[in-house]
Amino acid sequence: MTGLIEVNETWCKKLGYTRDEAMAHSAVELGVWADPKERQRFIAKLKETRSLHEYEAKFRRKDGELLDTIVSAELVEVDGNSRLLIVWHDITERVKAER
């Protein structure tokens, strides 16, 4: 997987990065996945199925704070190139309330 191609304003706000910072680095370089091994498991499953939904993972903000997330992803073809489309939701407050 290569670097980020696009992020929206909510991605930047939730993770604490500017759009320019996001576009200059990959999610791995930014350390978005709190546990790199979890990211590896996620990518391996995604390569098998080409689609994952409601995968729970922890993301790390720029300031180091951890977010509980639910991630859905699809491997798609765009102009003959394989791309990863990811949508995630911050469920940190819900997880705190459940505890």
Rosetta blueprint (number, residue, H / E / L):
1 M L
2 T L
3 G L
4 L L
5 I L
6 E L
7 V L
8 N L
9 E H
10 T H
11 W H
12 C H
13 K H
14 K H
15 L H
16 G L
17 Y L
18 T L
19 R H
20 D H
21 E H
22 A H
23 M H
24 A L
25 H L
26 S L
27 A H
28 V H
29 E H
30 L H
31 G L
32 V L
33 W E
34 A L
35 D L
36 P H
37 K H
38 E H
39 R H
40 Q H
41 R H
42 F H
43 I H
44 A H
45 K H
46 L H
47 K H
48 E H
49 T H
50 R L
51 S E
52 L E
53 H E
54 E E
55 Y E
56 E E
57 A E
58 K E
59 F E
60 R E
61 R L
62 K L
63 D L
64 G L
65 E L
66 L E
67 L E
68 D E
69 T E
70 I E
71 V E
72 S E
73 A E
74 E E
75 L E
76 V E
77 E E
78 V E
79 D L
80 G L
81 N E
82 S E
83 R E
84 L E
85 L E
86 I E
87 V E
88 W E
89 H E
90 D E
91 I L
92 T H
93 E H
94 R H
95 V H
96 K H
97 A H
98 E H
99 R L
